[in-house]
Structures are given as structure tokens and as C-alpha cells.
Amino acid sequence: MCTQTVSHHCHDFMLLVVQDQAGASSERRAAMRGNTSLTVPRSPRSIVELLGTELSLPEARSMIERARRISRLPPGTRREVWNVGGVRCEWLLPEQADSSWVLVYLHGGGFVLGRTALHVGLAATLGHLCAARVLLIDYRLAPEHPYPAALEDVTLVYRALLAAGWAPHRIAIAGDSAGGNLTLATLLSLRDAGHPLPAAAACLSPVVDLADSEERSRRGRDRWLRPEVVTLFNEAYLNGQDPRHPLISPVYGDLRGLPPLVIHAGGEELLREDAERLATAAWAAGVQVELAIYPGMWHVWQLSLELPEAQESLRRIARFLRQHVWAEV
């Protein structure tokens, strides 16, 4: 994939529009035509597409659990389970990992679905590119455990890392979709409680505004994420809470004091404007922020690791995280 990047700098804000000089990759064109494993009815993407219509939530979870066993990991990656106060976590350990720093990864799934094989593959690939240990957190899921259960689980694990001797400047945190929401909410919660923050953060197609469902339904051409599915997810997580609470919808929060932040979103995805609003709010709060928009891409396209556009995005994210973690040494 031959790319060029159009950059716009403004103090600590950088907007990248990643343009493919040769046009869409052959893999992306196949995906858009449906000639790809992404559209197999039992794939995690299709599970989300069918949720609320042909699939119940228990059925979707069961399919995802069965599919979790087929994760594609970079060669040499080891897996170890770590239980923290009842929260199950998993270490993904690349063969050439720098053992002095850790990337905490929070999977997406609309707050209601557990991590898929694709999430494990994405996190492991990002860890490989970062040369970092990765810690995946299996936080509690709605509707059985609505807000703030997932946030409590993530902050508990982060504090456990600190107690185990990990220095905050040797930790980065990242997440996709709902995991991007939890990434931001975790940073705000830790800051407000007076805990030291990680060195850097990354959000992939983050959900940042749970109050915007009706307006969102009138925009976007996302080939995968439907507005009605977003509404279903949000209602399960909210359970009657104020959707504009900063720890639920971080775009409404005071973002001052957060670590450097990189945000990637697809040009065609439903949540593109959410990513742009987040970047603007973070920059206004004095946060060093980099926003990359990938024209033609959909919600969390990085899960499709066979796409050159996914690999390009993950390389950029890894470069940003390494730069800021290593800068603190």
C-alpha cells in the first residue's frame, strides 16, 4: 500500500488525512464487494450486524466465545492469564517485547459483547509493532453489569499494575469503539482520583457521546455499524444514567491534564464526527493530540488485519505510543 499523508499542524494538534496514492487496496475493494471472510455470517462483524434482528444477545455471545479460540497472533506470541480482584485479564507477550513497558488494551463490543478473536489479533499485532507486553482486560459487560462496572474493572487493574511496580510512564492505554470510550473514561477517573496517568493513549473509532444517537442516525455511510445497533448498545450500558456524564460520554468532560492522545477514525464510519469532536475538545484542553482520518474506511477497520489500511493505521499508532513512552525514560 503506497500512501501519502496530508498533515495540518496547530501547536499540539495534528490532523492527518491518510491518502492512498494507488487507490483502495485490492483487499479493501474485495471487502466492499463482499468477497471476503468479513461477511461470513458467523464472523464477529456479521454477529454485530445481525444483533437485535436475527440474533439475541446470548446467541451472539455464544458465537463470539466459540470463535475466540481461532485468534491469529504474530509468531512467537505467548499468552498468560492474570486474575486481578476477580477481573480476568490476559497477557499477550510478543517474542521480542521490551519487558519494561506495557500496553493496556480495552476491546470494543458496544459494552455488551466480550472480546473476539479479531480483538485478540489486533491487540497482539499492536503489541508486536510496539515491542510491548499487552494486557487485555475482560471487563464486566452490560446489561447485566451496566455503567460503572466496566470502568471500575479497568481502573482496578490499572491500580494493580502500579502496585505491582509498573511505573505510570512505562504504561500506555488503548481501546477500540466502546474500549476507546473506556480508555478516556479511565484517564478521567484516574486523574480525578489523583492517580498518576499513563504516558500515552490511543483511541480507535472511539464512542465518545452516548447522548447523540438520534442525530447520528442521519449521518455516515458505515458499511458495518448501524445507528440502531449503537442505540441498543448505549441503552444497555446506560441503564437510566445521564448520557452526558463525563465518565459515560467523555467528549463532555474536562480533558485537561490527559496524556498525549492519538485518535484514528474511518472516513465513512458512523462515529467519524465523534472522533473529530474529541480531538477538538482535547486540543482545546491543552492535550497533545493526533487525529488520523482514513478515507473510505469503516468502523474499527483495524480488526481486519489482512487490509493494508489496517496495518498502516496500527503502525502509526504504535509509532506514536513508542515515541511518548520512550520519551519518559
N, C-alpha and C positions, 0 to 999 in steps of 0.2 A: 504494500500500500504506500503510494507516494503522496505525501501530504505537504501542505503549506499552512502556515498559521498567520492569521491577521490579528495583531495584538493592539490593544489600546491600554495605555498606562495612565493612571492618575494617582500620584502619590503611592499609597499602599494597595491600590486596586488594579488588577489586571484582568481584562476581558480577552479571552482567546476564542476566535471563531475558526475551528479546525476545518479546513477545506481540502477535499481530495482532488488533486490535480488530474487524476485519471478517471474521475467519476466514481460512482459507487463500486465497491469491491464486488467480485463475482459472487462471493458468499452472501453479501447483503442483498444483491439482486435476486438470488435464489430464495432467500428468506422472505422477501417481499412478494414473490410469486407463490410461496407456499411449498416450494420444492426443497424442504429442509426438515430435519428432525425437530425443529422448534414447534412445528404444527402437528406433531404426532399427538393423538388425543390423550395419551397418558403422560405427556411431558408436563413438568411443573407449570410452564406458561399456559398450556391449554387447560390445566386444572383451574387456574385463576379465571380464565375466560369462561369456563362453564359453571363457576361457583355462583350460587344463587339462582341458577336456571335449571341445569340438568344434574348438578351435584350439590349435595348437602355439605355442610362444614365437616362433619365426622368422616364422610366419604373422601373428601379432599385431603384431609389429614392422613387418612389411612394410605392413600396412594402415595403421598409425599414420603411417608415413613418407609414404605417398601422401596421407593426409588432412591432413598438416601444411601443405600448400600453400593450404588454404582458410581460414586464420585470419581471424577478424573482428576488426579493430583499430579503435580510435577514429579518426575522421577526422583526417588530418594526421600520423599516426604514421609516423616513418621507422624503417628497420631497417638496422643496420650490423653486420657480423661482426667479432669481435675474437678472435684466437687468442693464448692465453697458455700458453706452455710445452707446447704440444700439446693443450691443453684448448680446445675450441671454445666460444665464447660469442657471444651476440648482444645488441647494444644495441637497446632499444626507446625511441624518442625522441619523446615527445608534443610536439605543436606549441607548447604553452605551458609546457614544462618549465622548472623552475628548474635551471639548469645547475650550481648549486653543491652539489647533493647527489644521491646515487644510492641506488636500491633494488636490492639483490641478490635475485633470485628463484630459488628452487630448486623445480623441478617434482616432482610426485609420479609414481607409476607402480610402486610396490612395489619399488623399487630395480632392476627388471629391464626396464622399458619407458621409452622415450625420451619427451620432451615431445610433447604432442599439439597440434593446432590450438586446442583448448579451453584448454590451459595458456597458450599464447601470448596468446590473447584475454583470459584472466583477468589475466595479468601486465601486459599493456598497459593494461587498464582500471584496475587498481590504480595503475599509474604515472600515468595521466591524472588520477585522483582525488587523488593525492598531489602532482601537478605536479612529478614527479621523473623523471629518467632511470632506466630499468630495465635491469639486466644479467641476462640469462638464462644459466645455466651448463649446458652439455651434459656433465655429469659421466659418468664411465665406469659401465657397467651390469653387474650380476650376471646370470647366474652366471659369465660369462667373467672378470669383474673384481669379485670379492666384497669385503667389508669388508677393508681400509680404503680401497679405491681411490677411491670417490666422495668420501669425506671428505677425502682428500689433494688431490683436484682442487679442491674448494671452498676449502680453506684456501690453496692455491696462488694461486687467483685473487684472494682477499681480500688476500693479501700483495702481489700485483701492483698492486692498486688503491692500497694505501698507498705503494708505491714510485713510482707514477705521480703522486703528490701529493695524493690524496684524503685529507682529514682523517677520522679514525675517527668523530668526532662529526657528520660530514656523510654517514654511511653508515647505512642500515638494512638488515636482512636478513629475508626472509620465505620461507615454503615451505608447501606443502600435502602432507598424508599423509606419504609417505616423505621428501618435501622438508622437512616440518616436523621430522622426526627429524634430518635433516642440518643444519637450522638450529640446533638445540640442540647437536648434537654439535660443530658448527663453533665455537660460542661456548665450549664447554667446552675444546676443543682449543686455541683461541687463548688463552684465559685461562691454561691450564696452561703454555703456552709463553712466557707473558709478553708477548704482543702486545696492543696496545690494542684494545678491543672497540667494535663499532658502537654507535650511540646508542640503538637500539631494535630489537625483533624481533617478528615475528608468526608464529603457527602456525595453520594452517587444518586442522582434523581431523587432528592430528599422530599419527604412530605413535611411541609412546614406550616400549613394553615388548614386546620380541620374545620374551620368555620366557612370555608369558601366553596362548598360542594355545589350549590345552585349556580353560582357564577361560572365555576369550572366546567359545568356541563355544556356551556355554549362555546367552548374553545378547544383547540387541539385536534390533531388528527392521529392520535396514538393508535397504532395497529394492535395494541395488546391490552392496555389498561382502560376499561370503560368507566365513565363517571358514576354509573350506578353501583359498580363494584367498590369504588372508592367510598361512596356513601355508606355502603354496607359495612365496610371495614371500620370507618370512623365511628359509626354509631355503636358498634360492639366495644370499641376501646373507650369511648367517652362515658357511657353508662350514666348519662344525665349531667356530666360535669360541663363547666363552661368551656366551649371550644376555643375561646380566645385566651385562656390561661397560658402564660408564657411557657410553662413546662409541658403543655399539650400542643400549642401552636407557637413554636419558638420565634417566628417572624414578628410576633407582637411583644417579644421580650426586650429587655435591656441587654444588648450584646457586648457592652463594654468589658474589656479585660479578657476576652476569649483569645485563645492561641491562634496562630496563623491557620487559615482555613482554605481548602481547595474544594470547589464545587463543580461537578460535571453533570450536564443535562443534555438530552437529545433535542434537536431542533423541532421534531414532530411530536414530542411527547406531551401528554396532558399536563404535566407538572412543570413545564419549562418556565412559565411565568413565576411559579413559586421559587424556583432556583434563582431567577433574576432578582426578585424582591428580597430574598435572603442575602444575596451578595451586596445589594444596595444598602440594606439595613446594617450589615456587618461593617461595610466600609464607612458608613456614616458614624458608627460607634467607635471608629479608630482601629478596627481589626484589619490585619493584613490579609487580603482575600484575593484568590484567583478563581475566576469563573470561566469554564470552558463549555462552549456550546458546539455540539456535533450535528451539523445539518443532516436531515434525513433519518436520524436515529430515534428510536423509541425508548420507552421507559426501561431503565436498567439494561440496556443492550449489552453491558459488560458481562452479563450472565452467559451470553452466547460466545464462549471463548474461541470458537472457530472463526469468528469475524475479525479481520484485521483491524476494524474500527474499535473493537473491544480491547485488543492488545495495545493499540496506540493509546487509548484512554488510560489503561492501567499503568502503562509505562510512565505517562505524565504524572499520574497521581503518586506513584512510587518515588519519582524524582523529587517531587515537592515534599513528601514526608521525610525522605532521607536527608534532604537539604536542611530541614528545620530540626530534626532530631540530632543530626551530627553537629549542627551549629551550636548546640548546647553543651557539647563535650568539654 
